[in-house]
Amino acid sequence: MIYDLLYNGLLLSTVCLGFDLLDKYKNDKIKTKNDIKIYFALKGIKVLNAYNNVSRKLTEIITNCKHNECEDETLEDVYKIVVLTDDGVFKCLLCYENDEDFYIENNEDLEKCLENDNAKFIYISKKGNNEVFLEIKQDELKDDETILQLKEKLENIKRKKLFLNVQLIVNEKEYDLNDIVSKYCVTGNNILSIDFLKHILEDDLELELENQEYKINIIDKNIVMFDIDKINSITITEEGYKIIS
């Protein structure tokens, strides 16, 4: 397939060169055989560079696709743990090998994050493109038994469609957070607190919340409009959501 794409690209380039050459001849920009030689020499270099660039990029795409296919086959029971602490964000992987065995990447570092109630929030999501984050408690990662019990809970994470629009306004700038926040709309989660907001801005938008004076405008699925600020958060319930002050 890659060679068919390259061949078609070169064929199209050749046709375009013909029209370009004819146009330059009509406009007296090419008059002699030497002009034609120089024209094709310069164009040949550009075509060769384009061929090499396209070939390299297509090869990288195919290689990445094959790698992802292989990776996806082994990620059936792999979850990403995200821990928000006073010192920043820690991430690692939780891998269930079966119903009675698992391992945690960088487990010692995770244990340090959980010491002395340092963790403000702990989120866990199936590793992959369609992430849905469940908020869990420190106790659920304290020993082998509770981590194994967590597996069944993780297999049944369901995202709720609660909001049509979530827009942050800070320093007179607007940021659309709807797609990001939707990943956390899971029963039991507490979202849009100031610590939560700092996390998603840094993790998803690479922005730092410097000014704590902000407003979040929200439109829910029932076209109810309201706004919250730094003293508020939202808890996702079985019935929908609840604004916390």
Backbone hydrogen bonds in HBPLUS format (Angstrom, degrees):
<---DONOR---> <-ACCEPTOR-->    atom                        ^
c    i                          cat <-CA-CA->   ^        H-A-AA   ^      H-
h    n   atom  resd res      DA  || num        DHA   H-A  angle D-A-AA Bond
n    s   type  num  typ     dist DA aas  dist angle  dist       angle   num
A0005-LEU N   A0001-MET O   3.06 MM   4  6.40 158.1  2.11 154.8 159.8     1
A0006-LEU N   A0002-ILE O   3.08 MM   4  6.32 156.7  2.13 142.1 148.4     2
A0007-TYR N   A0003-TYR O   2.86 MM   4  5.99 158.9  1.90 145.9 152.0     3
A0008-ASN N   A0004-ASP O   2.94 MM   4  6.11 166.4  1.96 150.3 153.7     4
A0009-GLY N   A0005-LEU O   2.97 MM   4  6.10 150.6  2.06 141.6 150.2     5
A0010-LEU N   A0006-LEU O   2.93 MM   4  6.18 157.9  1.98 150.4 155.6     6
A0011-LEU N   A0007-TYR O   2.90 MM   4  6.12 154.6  1.96 150.2 157.7     7
A0012-LEU N   A0008-ASN O   2.98 MM   4  6.16 158.7  2.02 145.3 150.5     8
A0013-SER N   A0009-GLY O   2.95 MM   4  6.18 153.2  2.02 143.7 151.7     9
A0014-THR N   A0010-LEU O   2.91 MM   4  6.13 149.9  2.00 144.4 152.1    10
A0015-VAL N   A0011-LEU O   3.12 MM   4  6.42 158.3  2.16 148.2 153.0    11
A0016-CYS N   A0012-LEU O   3.00 MM   4  6.26 161.3  2.04 149.8 154.9    12
A0017-LEU N   A0013-SER O   2.88 MM   4  6.09 148.4  1.98 144.6 153.5    13
A0018-GLY N   A0014-THR O   3.05 MM   4  6.35 150.7  2.14 145.4 152.6    14
A0019-PHE N   A0015-VAL O   3.19 MM   4  6.58 159.4  2.24 152.0 155.7    15
A0020-ASP N   A0016-CYS O   2.94 MM   4  6.12 158.1  1.99 147.3 154.0    16
A0021-LEU N   A0017-LEU O   2.81 MM   4  5.96 160.9  1.84 151.9 156.7    17
A0022-LEU N   A0018-GLY O   3.02 MM   4  6.19 160.4  2.06 147.2 152.5    18
A0023-ASP N   A0019-PHE O   2.96 MM   4  6.15 155.0  2.03 144.9 151.9    19
A0024-LYS N   A0020-ASP O   3.00 MM   4  6.27 156.6  2.05 148.5 154.3    20
A0025-TYR N   A0021-LEU O   2.96 MM   4  6.19 149.7  2.05 145.9 154.5    21
A0026-LYS N   A0022-LEU O   2.99 MM   4  6.25 158.5  2.04 149.9 154.8    22
A0027-ASN N   A0023-ASP O   3.13 MM   4  6.33 143.3  2.28 140.5 150.1    23
A0029-LYS N   A0024-LYS O   2.79 MM   5  4.98 152.9  1.86 162.7 158.2    24
A0028-ASP N   A0025-TYR O   3.14 MM   3  5.11 159.1  2.19 108.4 109.3    25
A0036-ILE N   A0032-THR O   3.21 MM   4  6.61 149.3  2.30 141.7 149.5    26
A0037-LYS N   A0033-LYS O   2.96 MM   4  6.32 154.5  2.03 149.6 156.4    27
A0038-ILE N   A0034-ASN O   2.99 MM   4  6.22 165.4  2.01 150.3 153.6    28
A0039-TYR N   A0035-ASP O   2.94 MM   4  6.08 155.5  2.00 143.4 150.8    29
A0040-PHE N   A0036-ILE O   2.98 MM   4  6.24 167.8  2.00 155.6 156.8    30
A0041-ALA N   A0037-LYS O   2.95 MM   4  6.07 149.3  2.04 146.1 155.3    31
A0042-LEU N   A0038-ILE O   3.03 MM   4  6.23 165.0  2.06 153.2 155.6    32
A0043-LYS N   A0039-TYR O   2.96 MM   4  6.15 165.4  1.98 151.7 156.5    33
A0044-GLY N   A0040-PHE O   2.77 MM   4  5.65 147.1  1.87 135.8 145.3    34
A0045-ILE N   A0041-ALA O   3.21 MM   4  6.46 151.5  2.30 141.7 147.3    35
A0046-LYS N   A0042-LEU O   3.25 MM   4  6.59 160.6  2.29 146.3 151.0    36
A0047-VAL N   A0043-LYS O   2.87 MM   4  6.12 161.3  1.90 154.7 159.8    37
A0048-LEU N   A0044-GLY O   2.91 MM   4  6.04 158.7  1.95 146.0 152.1    38
A0049-ASN N   A0045-ILE O   2.96 MM   4  6.18 160.1  2.00 148.8 154.2    39
A0050-ALA N   A0046-LYS O   2.89 MM   4  6.10 156.2  1.95 146.2 153.3    40
A0051-TYR N   A0047-VAL O   2.81 MM   4  6.02 157.4  1.86 149.1 155.5    41
A0052-ASN N   A0048-LEU O   2.94 MM   4  6.20 163.3  1.97 151.1 154.9    42
A0053-ASN N   A0049-ASN O   2.93 MM   4  6.13 158.2  1.98 147.9 154.0    43
A0054-VAL N   A0050-ALA O   2.91 MM   4  6.07 169.7  1.92 155.0 157.6    44
A0055-SER N   A0051-TYR O   2.88 MM   4  5.96 163.5  1.90 150.4 155.9    45
A0056-ARG N   A0052-ASN O   2.94 MM   4  6.04 158.3  1.99 143.3 149.1    46
A0057-LYS N   A0053-ASN O   2.96 MM   4  6.16 164.6  1.98 151.3 155.5    47
A0058-LEU N   A0054-VAL O   2.87 MM   4  6.00 166.6  1.89 155.6 159.3    48
A0059-THR N   A0055-SER O   2.99 MM   4  6.05 154.4  2.06 142.0 149.5    49
A0060-GLU N   A0056-ARG O   2.96 MM   4  6.20 152.3  2.04 145.0 152.6    50
A0061-ILE N   A0057-LYS O   2.93 MM   4  6.21 154.7  1.99 147.7 154.5    51
A0062-ILE N   A0058-LEU O   2.96 MM   4  6.19 165.9  1.98 151.4 154.6    52
A0063-THR N   A0059-THR O   2.92 MM   4  6.06 159.7  1.96 146.0 152.2    53
A0064-ASN N   A0060-GLU O   2.88 MM   4  6.04 159.2  1.92 147.5 153.1    54
A0065-CYS N   A0061-ILE O   2.90 MM   4  6.12 155.3  1.96 148.6 155.7    55
A0066-LYS N   A0062-ILE O   2.97 MM   4  6.22 161.6  2.01 151.0 155.3    56
A0067-HIS N   A0063-THR O   2.93 MM   4  6.14 154.2  1.99 144.7 152.5    57
A0068-ASN N   A0064-ASN O   2.82 MM   4  6.03 157.9  1.87 149.6 155.3    58
A0069-GLU N   A0065-CYS O   2.89 MM   4  6.10 153.3  1.96 148.0 155.3    59
A0070-CYS N   A0066-LYS O   3.06 MM   4  6.28 158.3  2.11 145.6 150.8    60
A0071-GLU N   A0067-HIS O   2.84 MM   4  6.06 153.4  1.91 144.5 153.2    61
A0072-ASP N   A0068-ASN O   2.72 MM   4  5.85 158.8  1.76 150.0 155.0    62
A0073-GLU N   A0069-GLU O   3.28 MM   4  6.44 146.3  2.40 138.8 146.1    63
A0074-THR N   A0071-GLU O   2.99 MM   3  5.42 147.7  2.10 108.9 118.6    64
A0075-LEU N   A0072-ASP O   3.22 MM   3  5.04 163.0  2.25 100.9 106.1    65
A0078-VAL N   A0075-LEU O   3.39 MM   3  5.00 158.5  2.44 110.5 104.7    66
A0096-TYR N   A0077-ASP O   2.92 MM  19  5.30 170.1  1.93 161.8 160.7    67
A0127-LYS N   A0078-VAL O   2.98 MM  49  5.82 174.2  1.98 144.6 143.4    68
A0079-TYR N   A0094-LEU O   2.79 MM  15  5.07 166.7  1.80 152.7 157.4    69
A0094-LEU N   A0079-TYR O   2.76 MM  15  5.07 166.2  1.78 151.3 156.1    70
A0080-LYS N   A0125-SER O   2.64 MM  45  5.21 160.4  1.68 161.3 164.1    71
A0125-SER N   A0080-LYS O   2.93 MM  45  5.21 150.1  2.02 139.7 149.5    72
A0081-ILE N   A0092-CYS O   2.82 MM  11  5.32 173.1  1.82 156.8 158.9    73
A0092-CYS N   A0081-ILE O   3.07 MM  11  5.32 151.1  2.15 142.7 149.7    74
A0082-VAL N   A0123-TYR O   2.76 MM  41  5.06 166.4  1.78 153.2 155.1    75
A0123-TYR N   A0082-VAL O   2.80 MM  41  5.06 168.0  1.81 154.5 157.8    76
A0083-VAL N   A0090-PHE O   2.77 MM   7  5.07 171.0  1.78 159.3 162.1    77
A0090-PHE N   A0083-VAL O   2.89 MM   7  5.07 163.1  1.92 147.2 152.9    78
A0084-LEU N   A0121-PHE O   2.81 MM  37  5.10 168.6  1.82 153.5 157.4    79
A0120-LYS N   A0084-LEU O   2.66 MM  36  5.50 155.1  1.72 158.5 167.2    80
A0121-PHE N   A0084-LEU O   3.43 MM  37  5.10 156.8  2.48 126.8 132.9    81
A0085-THR N   A0088-GLY O   2.82 MM   3  5.25 172.7  1.83 175.1 173.0    82
A0088-GLY N   A0085-THR O   3.31 MM   3  5.25 158.9  2.35  98.9 105.1    83
A0105-GLU N   A0093-LEU O   2.89 MM  12  5.24 160.1  1.93 155.9 161.2    84
A0095-CYS N   A0103-TYR O   2.93 MM   8  5.44 175.6  1.93 169.1 169.9    85
A0103-TYR N   A0095-CYS O   2.93 MM   8  5.44 146.8  2.04 144.9 155.7    86
A0097-GLU N   A0101-ASP O   3.01 MM   4  5.52 141.0  2.17 123.5 134.4    87
A0098-ASN N   A0101-ASP O   3.35 MM   3  5.34 161.1  2.39 142.2 137.6    88
A0110-LEU N   A0106-ASN O   3.08 MM   4  6.42 152.0  2.16 149.4 158.1    89
A0111-GLU N   A0107-ASN O   2.95 MM   4  6.23 157.3  2.00 151.4 156.7    90
A0112-LYS N   A0108-GLU O   3.15 MM   4  6.43 148.4  2.25 141.5 149.4    91
A0113-CYS N   A0109-ASP O   3.11 MM   4  6.43 149.6  2.20 143.0 150.9    92
A0113-CYS N   A0110-LEU O   3.05 MM   3  5.09 117.2  2.46  95.6 111.1    93
A0114-LEU N   A0110-LEU O   3.12 MM   4  6.43 139.2  2.29 145.1 156.3    94
A0115-GLU N   A0112-LYS O   3.25 MM   3  5.22 155.5  2.32  99.3 106.6    95
A0118-ASN N   A0115-GLU O   3.05 MM   3  5.96 146.9  2.16 127.2 132.8    96
A0136-ILE N   A0122-ILE O   2.87 MM  14  5.59 162.3  1.90 154.6 160.5    97
A0124-ILE N   A0134-LEU O   2.90 MM  10  5.31 144.0  2.03 137.8 149.3    98
A0134-LEU N   A0124-ILE O   2.88 MM  10  5.31 168.4  1.90 148.2 150.1    99
A0133-PHE N   A0183-LYS O   2.80 MM  50  5.98 154.0  1.86 149.3 158.2   100
A0140-GLU N   A0137-LYS O   3.06 MM   3  5.58 147.9  2.17 111.1 119.8   101
A0141-LEU N   A0138-GLN O   2.97 MM   3  5.62 166.2  1.99 121.1 125.3   102
A0142-LYS N   A0139-ASP O   3.28 MM   3  5.03 166.0  2.30 106.2 105.9   103
A0147-ILE N   A0143-ASP O   3.13 MM   4  6.32 156.2  2.19 153.7 161.0   104
A0148-LEU N   A0144-ASP O   2.98 MM   4  6.15 155.4  2.04 150.0 156.1   105
A0149-GLN N   A0145-GLU O   3.00 MM   4  6.24 150.1  2.09 144.1 152.8   106
A0150-LEU N   A0146-THR O   3.02 MM   4  6.16 133.2  2.25 134.0 145.9   107
A0151-LYS N   A0148-LEU O   3.24 MM   3  5.47 147.4  2.35 102.1 110.7   108
A0154-LEU N   A0150-LEU O   2.96 MM   4  6.24 151.7  2.04 154.9 163.5   109
A0155-GLU N   A0151-LYS O   3.08 MM   4  6.33 144.5  2.21 148.0 157.1   110
A0156-ASN N   A0153-LYS O   3.29 MM   3  5.56 154.3  2.36 102.8 110.3   111
A0160-LYS N   A0185-CYS O   2.70 MM  25  5.35 166.0  1.71 162.7 167.5   112
A0221-LYS N   A0162-LEU O   2.78 MM  59  5.41 141.7  1.92 148.5 141.6   113
A0164-LEU N   A0219-ILE O   2.72 MM  55  5.51 154.9  1.78 149.1 158.0   114
A0165-ASN N   A0219-ILE O   3.21 MM  54  5.08 154.3  2.28 142.4 141.8   115
A0219-ILE N   A0165-ASN O   2.95 MM  54  5.08 155.8  2.01 144.1 146.6   116
A0177-LEU N   A0166-VAL O   2.79 MM  11  5.31 159.7  1.83 161.6 165.2   117
A0167-GLN N   A0217-ASN O   2.87 MM  50  5.13 170.6  1.88 156.6 159.8   118
A0217-ASN N   A0167-GLN O   2.79 MM  50  5.13 148.5  1.89 159.1 156.6   119
A0168-LEU N   A0175-TYR O   2.85 MM   7  5.05 160.7  1.89 155.1 154.7   120
A0175-TYR N   A0168-LEU O   2.83 MM   7  5.05 149.2  1.93 145.7 153.2   121
A0169-ILE N   A0215-LYS O   2.77 MM  46  5.27 157.4  1.82 166.1 171.5   122
A0215-LYS N   A0169-ILE O   3.03 MM  46  5.27 156.6  2.09 147.3 154.5   123
A0170-VAL N   A0173-LYS O   2.98 MM   3  5.36 153.5  2.05 150.0 156.0   124
A0173-LYS N   A0170-VAL O   2.92 MM   3  5.36 158.6  1.97 114.7 121.9   125
A0181-VAL N   A0177-LEU O   2.83 MM   4  5.92 178.1  1.83 172.5 172.8   126
A0182-SER N   A0178-ASN O   3.00 MM   4  6.03 151.4  2.08 146.3 153.9   127
A0183-LYS N   A0180-ILE O   3.17 MM   3  5.74 149.7  2.27 111.7 119.4   128
A0184-TYR N   A0181-VAL O   2.87 MM   3  5.44 158.8  1.92 119.1 126.1   129
A0185-CYS N   A0182-SER O   3.36 MM   3  5.17 166.7  2.38 100.0 103.8   130
A0186-VAL N   A0184-TYR O   2.84 MM   2  5.60 130.9  2.08 110.1  94.7   131
A0189-ASN N   A0186-VAL O   2.99 MM   3  5.74 166.5  2.01 149.4 152.1   132
A0188-GLY N   A0236-ILE O   2.79 MM  48  5.45 174.4  1.80 145.5 145.5   133
A0236-ILE N   A0189-ASN O   2.85 MM  47  5.45 168.8  1.86 167.2 171.1   134
A0191-ILE N   A0234-ILE O   2.71 MM  43  5.21 166.3  1.72 161.4 160.2   135
A0234-ILE N   A0191-ILE O   2.78 MM  43  5.21 163.7  1.81 158.3 160.6   136
A0197-LEU N   A0193-SER O   2.86 MM   4  6.05 161.2  1.90 152.2 157.7   137
A0198-LYS N   A0194-ILE O   2.99 MM   4  6.20 159.6  2.03 145.8 150.5   138
A0199-HIS N   A0195-ASP O   3.13 MM   4  6.33 156.4  2.19 142.1 148.2   139
A0200-ILE N   A0196-PHE O   3.04 MM   4  6.41 167.0  2.06 161.9 162.4   140
A0201-LEU N   A0197-LEU O   3.03 MM   4  6.11 159.0  2.08 152.1 158.1   141
A0202-GLU N   A0198-LYS O   3.08 MM   4  6.19 161.4  2.12 146.9 151.7   142
A0203-ASP N   A0199-HIS O   2.83 MM   4  5.90 166.1  1.84 157.6 162.4   143
A0204-ASP N   A0200-ILE O   2.86 MM   4  5.44 158.4  1.91 134.5 141.6   144
A0205-LEU N   A0201-LEU O   3.07 MM   4  5.01 137.4  2.25 115.4 128.0   145
A0206-GLU N   A0201-LEU O   2.81 MM   5  5.97  99.3  2.47 141.7 159.5   146
A0207-LEU N   A0201-LEU O   2.90 MM   6  5.14 170.2  1.91 121.0 124.3   147
A0216-ILE N   A0228-ILE O   2.87 MM  12  5.31 160.9  1.91 159.2 161.4   148
A0228-ILE N   A0216-ILE O   3.01 MM  12  5.31 149.0  2.11 138.5 147.1   149
A0218-ILE N   A0226-PHE O   2.81 MM   8  5.47 165.6  1.83 179.8 174.9   150
A0226-PHE N   A0218-ILE O   2.99 MM   8  5.47 157.8  2.04 153.1 159.2   151
A0220-ASP N   A0224-VAL O   2.97 MM   4  5.40 163.2  2.00 147.5 149.9   152
A0223-ILE N   A0220-ASP O   2.94 MM   3  5.31 151.2  2.03 123.4 123.2   153
A0232-ASN N   A0229-ASP O   3.07 MM   3  5.60 165.2  2.10 119.8 124.2   154
A0233-SER N   A0244-ILE O   2.93 MM  11  5.10 140.9  2.08 141.2 147.7   155
A0244-ILE N   A0233-SER O   2.74 MM  11  5.10 174.0  1.75 148.3 150.0   156
A0235-THR N   A0242-LYS O   2.83 MM   7  5.17 165.5  1.85 156.5 157.4   157
A0242-LYS N   A0235-THR O   2.82 MM   7  5.17 142.8  1.95 145.6 157.1   158
A0237-THR N   A0240-GLY O   2.97 MM   3  5.03 151.6  2.05 114.2 121.8   159
